[in-house]
Amino acid sequence: MISRLFNEFLKMESAGGIVLIIAAIIALVMINSPMAGLYNSLLSTPVEIRIGDFEIAKPLLLWINDGLMAVFFFTVGLELKREFMIGELSTPSQIVLPAVAALAGILVPALIYVLLNVDDPVRLRGWAIPSATDIAFALGILALLGSRIPASLKIFLMTLAILDDVGAIIIIAIFYTSELSVLSLGIASTALVILFIMNRRGVTSIPAFLFVGLIMWASVLKSGVHATLAGVALAFMIPLTDRNNPDNSPLRELEHELHKPVAFFIVPIFAFANAGVPLTGLGWDDFLQPVTLGIILGLFVGKQVGVFVVSWVLIRFRLASLPAGASWPQLYGVALLCGIGFTMSLFIGSLAFEHLGQEYFKPARLGILVASFLSALVGYLVLRFSTSTSDG
């Protein structure tokens, strides 16, 4: 059962990665063509919801970043809960290598960025941008190599990327929270307590959980804490099992229902909305700006160094084992793929710089696109070459 779910997940993430790339290309084409005005106008379209005195009014771009991405993080949270309870993260021995590698893959890129931007507190806000890995994009590249890549290496990458998402969630909660509203936080906390009681009482009605979760999301949105965290909190309240029907799993059912819309609709829309970087008139100076260079070196160099070096140390001193059937060059290729930050890096970049204008966000997006492209291309070539060599 778990093996079948994993294979379905992998196929879906791989296909979703292709759709993701297409959406990003469309955004780049539009912003660098006569359609740039249409692209910008679309994303700045005001969208408003009002119920009595309660109002949420944001441009379409922020509805995508605060609303649709909350659904994305909700799905991530469902996957995390399942993995922690019955999956790859439920056994300590299975998570040592990807967990420590993920931590190094967060810290080393962040350190590189900080060293290049330490003299400017505003630029320093982007320190977490190169610490993220885009699981859909990375698995999509890995899938291009088919069965030549050992399944253990795919599981290693997926586990590492999931733990990377945990790190991103913690970073967002601690470092990208604005001025807090006590009233809104109180309502959100009450909703969370209700969800917890529902879980403990054995409630399995998904609509009931989603209704209370929607109230929690709106309250968190108004509180100053980023609204995507409400998605993660709601996910961990969804019951894995049904006391009255052992064959029923509300969490798995919801996870299965959400995977396609998230992979083929939500994430590509986010990529379309955030990948539009004007490329006309770019010179070498644009690539050498501290923000851009910090992200490029952080993702493309820092990720591979952090993940691969720490993995080598753990395996060398027998604290972990090389994934079954994998070679060192293949492990290095996967470490390179971890430098594909794309969706997650763009999201953290929007949190860091969205209120500071294009002076900061444009260099950040440029760095993310360049580093993600380099990591994808070089990672694929290393894996392709190492696979051909091992096959020969």
Secondary structure as the mmCIF struct_conf table of DSSP 4:
data_model
#
loop_
_struct_conf.conf_type_id
_struct_conf.id
_struct_conf.beg_label_comp_id
_struct_conf.beg_label_asym_id
_struct_conf.beg_label_seq_id
_struct_conf.end_label_comp_id
_struct_conf.end_label_asym_id
_struct_conf.end_label_seq_id
HELX_RH_AL_P HELX_RH_AL_P1 ILE A 2 ILE A 31
TURN_TY1_P TURN_TY1_P1 ASN A 32 ASN A 32
BEND BEND1 SER A 33 SER A 33
TURN_TY1_P TURN_TY1_P2 PRO A 34 MET A 35
HELX_RH_AL_P HELX_RH_AL_P2 ALA A 36 LEU A 43
TURN_TY1_P TURN_TY1_P3 SER A 44 SER A 44
STRN STRN1 PRO A 46 ILE A 51
TURN_TY1_P TURN_TY1_P4 GLY A 52 ASP A 53
STRN STRN2 PHE A 54 PRO A 59
HELX_RH_AL_P HELX_RH_AL_P3 LEU A 60 TRP A 63
HELX_RH_PI_P HELX_RH_PI_P1 ILE A 64 LEU A 68
HELX_RH_AL_P HELX_RH_AL_P4 MET A 69 ILE A 86
BEND BEND2 GLY A 87 GLY A 87
TURN_TY1_P TURN_TY1_P5 GLU A 88 LEU A 89
BEND BEND3 SER A 90 THR A 91
HELX_RH_AL_P HELX_RH_AL_P5 PRO A 92 ASN A 117
TURN_TY1_P TURN_TY1_P6 VAL A 118 ASP A 119
TURN_TY1_P TURN_TY1_P7 PRO A 121 VAL A 122
HELX_RH_3T_P HELX_RH_3T_P1 ARG A 123 GLY A 126
TURN_TY1_P TURN_TY1_P8 TRP A 127 ALA A 128
HELX_RH_3T_P HELX_RH_3T_P2 ILE A 129 SER A 131
HELX_RH_AL_P HELX_RH_AL_P6 ILE A 135 ALA A 143
TURN_TY1_P TURN_TY1_P9 LEU A 144 LEU A 145
HELX_RH_3T_P HELX_RH_3T_P3 GLY A 146 ARG A 148
BEND BEND4 ILE A 149 ILE A 149
HELX_RH_AL_P HELX_RH_AL_P7 ALA A 151 PHE A 175
BEND BEND5 TYR A 176 TYR A 176
BEND BEND6 GLU A 179 GLU A 179
HELX_RH_AL_P HELX_RH_AL_P8 VAL A 182 ARG A 200
TURN_TY1_P TURN_TY1_P10 ARG A 201 GLY A 202
HELX_RH_AL_P HELX_RH_AL_P9 ILE A 206 SER A 223
TURN_TY1_P TURN_TY1_P11 GLY A 224 GLY A 224
BEND BEND7 VAL A 225 VAL A 225
TURN_TY1_P TURN_TY1_P12 ALA A 227 ALA A 227
HELX_RH_AL_P HELX_RH_AL_P10 THR A 228 MET A 237
BEND BEND8 ILE A 238 ILE A 238
BEND BEND9 LEU A 240 THR A 241
STRN STRN3 ASP A 242 ASP A 242
TURN_TY1_P TURN_TY1_P13 ARG A 243 ASN A 244
STRN STRN4 ASN A 245 ASN A 245
TURN_TY1_P TURN_TY1_P14 PRO A 246 ASP A 247
HELX_RH_AL_P HELX_RH_AL_P11 PRO A 250 PRO A 261
HELX_RH_PI_P HELX_RH_PI_P2 VAL A 262 ILE A 266
HELX_RH_AL_P HELX_RH_AL_P12 VAL A 267 ASN A 274
TURN_TY1_P TURN_TY1_P15 THR A 280 GLY A 281
HELX_RH_AL_P HELX_RH_AL_P13 TRP A 284 PHE A 287
TURN_TY1_P TURN_TY1_P16 LEU A 288 LEU A 288
BEND BEND10 GLN A 289 GLN A 289
HELX_RH_AL_P HELX_RH_AL_P14 PRO A 290 ILE A 296
HELX_RH_PI_P HELX_RH_PI_P3 LEU A 297 GLY A 302
HELX_RH_AL_P HELX_RH_AL_P15 LYS A 303 ARG A 316
TURN_TY1_P TURN_TY1_P17 PHE A 317 ARG A 318
BEND BEND11 LEU A 319 ALA A 320
HELX_LH_PP_P HELX_LH_PP_P1 LEU A 322 PRO A 323
TURN_TY1_P TURN_TY1_P18 ALA A 324 GLY A 325
HELX_RH_AL_P HELX_RH_AL_P16 TRP A 328 LEU A 337
TURN_TY1_P TURN_TY1_P19 CYS A 338 GLY A 339
HELX_RH_AL_P HELX_RH_AL_P17 PHE A 342 PHE A 353
TURN_TY1_P TURN_TY1_P20 GLU A 354 LEU A 356
HELX_RH_AL_P HELX_RH_AL_P18 GLN A 358 ASP A 391
#
